[in-house]
Amino acid sequence: MPGYNARYPRNTLTTMYSPDQDYAPSRLKALLWRLRLDPILVAGLLALLVLSSLILFSASDQNNAVVLRQITRFAFAFTVMFAIARLGTHTLYLWTPTLYVLSLLLLLAVLVFGASGKGAQRWLDLGLIRFQPSELMKLAMPMMMAFFFAERRMPPSMRDIAMAFALVLIPTFLIYKQPDLGTALLVASSGLVVIFLAGLRWRTLLLIVATFAASAPVLWHFMHDYQRRRILTFIKPESDPLGAGYHILQSKIALGSGGFYGRGWLQGTQSQLNFLPEQTTDFIFSVYGEEFGLLGVLTLFSVYLLLVLRGFYIAWNAQDSYGRLLAASISMTFFIYFFVNVGMVSGLLPVVGVPLPLISYGGSSMVTLMAGFGILMAIQSERRLLTK
């Protein structure tokens, strides 16, 4: 892409900045900027680690091993974030198509000879490691969509929109077939956000929404039985309080019993007496809400809001269309992760198996999310280099 290279000459990208600049008022900030780590993002991520450790200790019946594994995974994910933050946007741009195609091939491999577990075929077992290629697609999708629209005129033509939808729907369908509806929706949303931000006309948007609404009966027909039950349970969980509605009813009880100040750390009855299902993963927000109450929930929301707004600030100040679209998509997708989980456990959305980002116990999702923050830091660091 000649236009892209012209905006980013090699000597500009490799120029290093000094920690004693006017924009580095403290030694800590100077050190973070030298390492190309954004101070605000780092502070927010560390705050989530502290909150995650506290609530996981309670939700896991005070199991120190679970907390230690979570901290270890965070350390590994932080290393991945640090490595990606050192890359230039130009490097990310050049590798985007390769990453997308590789992720697509791995998703196809999962359908052919993937490892199964809990009724789903979502993993590739390579002996030493076992991982979900869908996690890689969570990064590849927004990168590919930003790459696709970076050199095209805005607003996009109908032809470009149709091609973009194809790029989104193919991997989404492959993930849905595993089956993994939650991840499929997250991957699709990360791509659709870029299409919207690329300048989609409202008339076109309304046409897309109308088409989706009209195809709802067809989508219902192709859903698995357990997916249909989740939607029916969402509409009326009281219809099966000891079966399909049990999860969401217990979650609502936990959130409601927290009150304003909460029952106190390690004092939640729903979690300590094991009424809550999946309390270290999908329903960890219910444990948090019961023990820390509305005050604690507002604190958690503030941290998430800080990270999302910082991401949009980085997008606003990015130097080119690729960086702006990619940073905005990553920020919005992170917000969607958080919104879907909170809506799910509070009964506002159907249960789709989406963990609370960087709070729930787990490694794959954490690495993916931290890699996304590494991309944000790479975009932010490059802006500082170019404006030096």
C-alpha positions as CSV (number, residue, x, y, z in Angstrom):
1,M,0.0,0.0,0.0
2,P,2.0,3.0,-1.2
3,G,-0.2,5.5,0.5
4,Y,0.2,3.9,3.8
5,N,4.0,3.6,3.5
6,A,4.2,7.2,2.5
7,R,2.5,8.3,5.7
8,Y,4.9,6.1,7.8
9,P,8.5,6.4,6.6
10,R,10.8,3.8,8.2
11,N,13.0,6.2,10.0
12,T,10.0,7.8,11.7
13,L,8.7,4.5,13.0
14,T,12.0,3.5,14.5
15,T,12.7,6.9,16.2
16,M,12.8,6.5,20.0
17,Y,11.5,9.3,22.3
18,S,13.2,10.6,25.4
19,P,11.7,10.1,28.8
20,D,12.4,13.6,29.9
21,Q,10.0,15.2,27.4
22,D,7.4,17.7,28.6
23,Y,4.7,15.1,28.3
24,A,6.4,12.8,30.9
25,P,5.9,14.6,34.2
26,S,7.0,11.7,36.4
27,R,9.6,8.9,36.3
28,L,6.9,6.2,36.3
29,K,5.2,7.7,33.3
30,A,8.6,8.1,31.6
31,L,9.4,4.5,32.2
32,L,6.0,3.3,30.9
33,W,6.3,5.6,27.8
34,R,9.8,4.3,27.1
35,L,8.3,0.7,27.2
36,R,5.5,2.0,25.0
37,L,2.9,1.1,27.7
38,D,0.0,3.5,28.2
39,P,-0.1,4.6,31.9
40,I,-3.9,4.9,32.0
41,L,-4.5,1.5,30.4
42,V,-1.9,-0.2,32.6
43,A,-3.5,1.3,35.8
44,G,-7.0,0.1,34.7
45,L,-5.8,-3.4,33.9
46,L,-4.0,-3.7,37.2
47,A,-7.1,-2.6,39.0
48,L,-9.1,-5.3,37.3
49,L,-6.4,-7.9,38.3
50,V,-6.8,-6.8,42.0
51,L,-10.6,-7.1,41.8
52,S,-10.4,-10.4,40.0
53,S,-8.1,-11.9,42.6
54,L,-10.3,-10.8,45.5
55,I,-13.5,-12.2,44.0
56,L,-12.0,-15.4,42.6
57,F,-10.6,-16.2,46.1
58,S,-14.2,-16.0,47.4
59,A,-15.9,-17.7,44.5
60,S,-13.5,-20.6,44.5
61,D,-14.1,-21.4,48.2
62,Q,-10.9,-19.5,49.2
63,N,-8.7,-21.6,46.9
64,N,-5.2,-20.0,46.8
65,A,-4.2,-22.1,43.8
66,V,-7.0,-20.7,41.6
67,V,-5.9,-17.1,42.4
68,L,-2.3,-17.9,41.8
69,R,-3.1,-19.5,38.4
70,Q,-5.1,-16.4,37.5
71,I,-2.2,-14.1,38.4
72,T,0.2,-16.3,36.5
73,R,-2.0,-16.2,33.4
74,F,-2.3,-12.4,33.8
75,A,1.5,-12.2,33.9
76,F,1.8,-14.2,30.7
77,A,-1.0,-12.1,29.0
78,F,0.8,-8.9,30.1
79,T,4.0,-10.2,28.4
80,V,2.0,-10.8,25.2
81,M,0.5,-7.3,25.5
82,F,4.0,-5.8,26.1
83,A,5.4,-7.6,23.0
84,I,2.5,-6.4,20.8
85,A,2.8,-2.9,22.1
86,R,6.4,-2.8,20.8
87,L,5.2,-3.4,17.2
88,G,4.5,-0.5,14.9
89,T,1.1,-0.1,13.3
90,H,2.8,-0.6,9.9
91,T,3.8,-4.1,11.0
92,L,0.3,-4.9,12.2
93,Y,-1.1,-3.6,9.0
94,L,1.1,-5.8,6.8
95,W,0.5,-9.0,8.8
96,T,-3.3,-8.5,9.0
97,P,-4.3,-10.6,5.9
98,T,-2.0,-13.4,6.9
99,L,-3.4,-13.5,10.5
100,Y,-7.0,-13.6,9.1
101,V,-6.4,-16.4,6.6
102,L,-4.4,-18.4,9.3
103,S,-7.3,-18.0,11.8
104,L,-9.8,-19.1,9.1
105,L,-7.8,-22.2,8.3
106,L,-7.5,-23.1,12.0
107,L,-11.3,-22.8,12.3
108,L,-11.7,-25.1,9.4
109,A,-9.3,-27.5,11.1
110,V,-11.4,-27.5,14.2
111,L,-14.4,-28.7,12.3
112,V,-12.4,-31.5,10.7
113,F,-10.3,-32.9,13.5
114,G,-10.8,-30.6,16.5
115,A,-10.9,-31.9,20.1
116,S,-14.3,-32.2,21.8
117,G,-15.4,-31.4,25.3
118,K,-18.7,-30.7,27.0
119,G,-20.6,-31.5,23.8
120,A,-18.7,-29.0,21.7
121,Q,-15.8,-29.2,19.3
122,R,-13.9,-26.0,19.8
123,W,-10.2,-26.9,20.4
124,L,-7.1,-27.9,18.5
125,D,-5.0,-30.3,20.5
126,L,-1.3,-30.0,19.4
127,G,0.1,-32.2,22.2
128,L,1.9,-29.6,24.2
129,I,-0.8,-27.0,23.9
130,R,-4.6,-27.0,23.4
131,F,-6.2,-23.8,22.3
132,Q,-9.3,-22.3,20.7
133,P,-8.7,-20.8,17.2
134,S,-11.8,-18.7,17.8
135,E,-9.9,-16.6,20.3
136,L,-7.3,-15.8,17.6
137,M,-10.2,-14.7,15.3
138,K,-11.4,-12.2,18.0
139,L,-8.2,-10.2,17.1
140,A,-8.0,-11.1,13.4
141,M,-11.5,-10.0,12.6
142,P,-11.3,-6.3,13.7
143,M,-7.8,-6.1,12.2
144,M,-9.0,-7.5,8.9
145,M,-12.0,-5.2,8.7
146,A,-9.9,-2.1,9.5
147,F,-7.4,-3.3,6.8
148,F,-10.3,-3.7,4.3
149,F,-11.7,-0.2,4.8
150,A,-8.3,1.6,5.4
151,E,-7.7,2.5,1.8
152,R,-11.4,2.7,0.6
153,R,-13.4,5.8,0.2
154,M,-16.0,6.7,2.9
155,P,-18.8,6.1,3.1
156,P,-18.4,2.6,1.6
157,S,-20.2,1.5,-1.5
158,M,-22.8,-1.4,-1.4
159,R,-20.2,-3.6,-3.1
160,D,-17.7,-2.9,-0.4
161,I,-20.3,-3.5,2.3
162,A,-21.3,-6.8,0.7
163,M,-17.6,-7.9,0.6
164,A,-17.1,-6.8,4.3
165,F,-20.2,-8.8,5.4
166,A,-18.7,-11.9,3.7
167,L,-15.5,-11.5,5.6
168,V,-17.5,-11.3,8.8
169,L,-20.0,-14.1,8.2
170,I,-17.7,-16.8,7.1
171,P,-15.7,-17.1,10.3
172,T,-18.8,-16.4,12.4
173,F,-20.6,-19.4,10.8
174,L,-17.6,-21.6,11.4
175,I,-17.5,-20.7,15.1
176,Y,-21.3,-21.1,15.4
177,K,-20.9,-24.7,14.0
178,Q,-18.6,-25.7,16.8
179,P,-21.1,-24.8,18.4
180,D,-20.2,-21.6,20.3
181,L,-22.9,-19.0,19.9
182,G,-21.4,-16.6,22.4
183,T,-18.0,-16.4,20.7
184,A,-19.7,-16.2,17.3
185,L,-21.7,-13.2,18.3
186,L,-18.6,-11.5,19.8
187,V,-16.5,-12.1,16.6
188,A,-19.4,-10.9,14.4
189,S,-19.8,-7.7,16.6
190,S,-16.1,-6.8,16.3
191,G,-16.4,-6.9,12.5
192,L,-19.8,-5.2,12.3
193,V,-18.6,-2.3,14.5
194,V,-15.9,-1.5,11.9
195,I,-18.5,-1.6,9.1
196,F,-20.6,0.9,11.1
197,L,-17.7,3.1,11.9
198,A,-16.5,3.1,8.3
199,G,-19.5,5.4,7.5
200,L,-22.4,3.2,7.0
201,R,-25.4,5.2,5.8
202,W,-28.5,5.1,8.1
203,R,-30.6,3.9,5.2
204,T,-28.3,1.0,4.6
205,L,-28.2,0.2,8.3
206,L,-32.0,0.2,8.6
207,L,-32.2,-2.2,5.5
208,I,-29.7,-4.6,7.3
209,V,-31.7,-4.5,10.5
210,A,-34.9,-5.2,8.6
211,T,-33.3,-8.1,6.7
212,F,-32.0,-9.6,10.0
213,A,-35.5,-9.3,11.6
214,A,-37.1,-10.9,8.6
215,S,-34.6,-13.8,8.8
216,A,-35.2,-14.5,12.5
217,P,-37.5,-17.4,11.9
218,V,-34.9,-19.0,9.7
219,L,-32.2,-18.5,12.3
220,W,-34.5,-20.0,14.9
221,H,-34.9,-23.1,12.8
222,F,-31.1,-23.7,12.6
223,M,-30.5,-23.1,16.3
224,H,-29.5,-26.0,18.5
225,D,-32.1,-27.1,21.1
226,Y,-30.1,-25.8,24.1
227,Q,-29.8,-22.4,22.3
228,R,-33.6,-22.2,21.9
229,R,-34.1,-23.1,25.5
230,R,-31.8,-20.2,26.5
231,I,-33.9,-17.7,24.6
232,L,-37.1,-19.1,26.0
233,T,-35.6,-19.1,29.5
234,F,-34.6,-15.5,29.0
235,I,-38.2,-14.5,28.2
236,K,-39.7,-16.4,31.2
237,P,-37.1,-18.0,33.6
238,E,-39.8,-18.7,36.2
239,S,-41.4,-21.3,33.9
240,D,-38.6,-23.8,34.8
241,P,-37.1,-22.6,38.2
242,L,-35.3,-25.9,38.9
243,G,-34.2,-26.6,35.3
244,A,-33.3,-24.1,32.5
245,G,-34.3,-21.1,34.6
246,Y,-32.2,-22.1,37.7
247,H,-29.0,-20.2,36.6
248,I,-30.6,-16.8,36.0
249,L,-32.9,-17.0,39.0
250,Q,-30.1,-17.7,41.4
251,S,-28.0,-15.0,39.8
252,K,-30.8,-12.4,40.3
253,I,-31.2,-13.5,43.9
254,A,-27.4,-12.9,44.5
255,L,-27.4,-9.5,42.9
256,G,-30.5,-8.4,44.7
257,S,-29.3,-9.5,48.1
258,G,-26.1,-7.4,47.8
259,G,-28.0,-4.2,48.4
260,F,-26.0,-0.9,48.4
261,Y,-22.9,-1.9,50.4
262,G,-22.9,-5.7,49.8
263,R,-22.8,-8.5,52.3
264,G,-19.1,-8.3,52.6
265,W,-16.1,-10.1,51.2
266,L,-16.4,-13.9,51.7
267,Q,-19.9,-13.4,53.1
268,G,-22.1,-14.0,50.1
269,T,-24.7,-16.7,50.8
270,Q,-25.5,-17.6,47.2
271,S,-21.8,-18.2,46.4
272,Q,-20.5,-19.6,49.7
273,L,-23.4,-22.1,49.8
274,N,-22.8,-23.1,46.2
275,F,-26.3,-22.0,44.9
276,L,-24.7,-20.1,42.0
277,P,-23.5,-22.1,38.9
278,E,-20.3,-21.4,37.1
279,Q,-19.4,-18.8,39.8
280,T,-15.8,-18.5,38.9
281,T,-16.5,-18.0,35.2
282,D,-19.7,-16.9,33.5
283,F,-21.5,-15.8,36.8
284,I,-18.7,-14.3,38.7
285,F,-20.3,-10.9,38.4
286,S,-23.2,-12.2,40.6
287,V,-20.7,-13.2,43.3
288,Y,-19.1,-9.7,43.0
289,G,-22.5,-7.9,43.2
290,E,-23.6,-9.9,46.2
291,E,-20.4,-9.3,48.2
292,F,-19.6,-5.7,47.2
293,G,-23.1,-4.4,46.5
294,L,-24.1,-1.5,44.3
295,L,-21.1,0.6,45.5
296,G,-18.7,-2.1,44.4
297,V,-20.5,-2.6,41.1
298,L,-20.2,1.1,40.3
299,T,-16.5,0.9,41.1
300,L,-16.1,-2.0,38.7
301,F,-18.1,-0.1,36.1
302,S,-15.8,2.9,36.5
303,V,-12.7,0.9,35.7
304,Y,-14.3,-0.6,32.6
305,L,-15.5,2.8,31.5
306,L,-12.0,4.2,32.0
307,L,-10.5,1.5,29.7
308,V,-13.2,2.0,27.1
309,L,-13.0,5.8,27.0
310,R,-9.2,5.6,26.8
311,G,-9.4,3.3,23.9
312,F,-11.8,5.7,22.1
313,Y,-9.4,8.5,22.9
314,I,-6.6,6.6,21.2
315,A,-8.8,5.9,18.2
316,W,-9.7,9.6,17.9
317,N,-6.0,10.6,17.9
318,A,-4.8,7.8,15.6
319,Q,-2.8,8.9,12.6
320,D,-4.6,7.0,9.9
321,S,-7.9,5.2,9.0
322,Y,-6.5,1.7,9.9
323,G,-5.4,2.8,13.4
324,R,-8.7,4.7,14.0
325,L,-10.9,1.8,12.9
326,L,-8.9,-0.8,14.7
327,A,-8.7,1.0,18.0
328,A,-12.4,1.9,18.0
329,S,-13.4,-1.7,17.2
330,I,-11.2,-3.1,19.9
331,S,-12.6,-0.6,22.5
332,M,-16.2,-1.2,21.4
333,T,-15.7,-5.0,21.4
334,F,-14.3,-4.8,25.0
335,F,-17.4,-2.9,26.0
336,I,-19.7,-5.4,24.3
337,Y,-17.9,-8.3,26.2
338,F,-18.6,-6.5,29.5
339,F,-22.2,-5.4,28.6
340,V,-23.2,-8.9,27.4
341,N,-21.9,-10.6,30.6
342,V,-23.6,-8.1,32.9
343,G,-26.8,-8.2,30.9
344,M,-26.7,-12.0,30.9
345,V,-26.3,-12.6,34.6
346,S,-28.9,-9.8,35.5
347,G,-31.5,-11.3,33.2
348,L,-31.4,-8.5,30.6
349,L,-29.9,-10.7,27.9
350,P,-30.1,-14.5,27.1
351,V,-27.3,-16.6,28.6
352,V,-24.7,-17.1,25.9
353,G,-21.6,-18.2,27.9
354,V,-19.6,-15.0,27.7
355,P,-17.1,-14.4,30.7
356,L,-16.7,-11.1,32.5
357,P,-13.6,-9.7,30.8
358,L,-10.4,-9.9,32.8
359,I,-12.3,-10.9,35.9
360,S,-13.6,-14.4,35.2
361,Y,-11.3,-17.3,35.7
362,G,-9.6,-18.4,32.4
363,G,-6.6,-18.0,30.2
364,S,-7.5,-17.9,26.5
365,S,-9.9,-15.0,26.7
366,M,-7.5,-13.1,29.0
367,V,-4.6,-13.4,26.5
368,T,-6.8,-12.3,23.6
369,L,-8.1,-9.2,25.5
370,M,-4.6,-8.2,26.7
371,A,-3.3,-8.6,23.1
372,G,-6.0,-6.2,22.1
373,F,-4.8,-3.7,24.6
374,G,-1.3,-4.2,23.3
375,I,-2.6,-3.1,19.9
376,L,-4.1,0.0,21.4
377,M,-0.8,0.8,23.1
378,A,1.0,0.3,19.8
379,I,-1.3,2.8,18.1
380,Q,-0.9,5.3,20.9
381,S,2.9,4.9,21.0
382,E,3.1,5.5,17.3
383,R,1.1,8.7,17.6
384,R,3.6,10.0,20.1
385,L,6.5,9.1,17.8
386,L,5.0,10.8,14.8
387,T,4.1,14.0,16.8
388,K,7.5,14.3,18.5
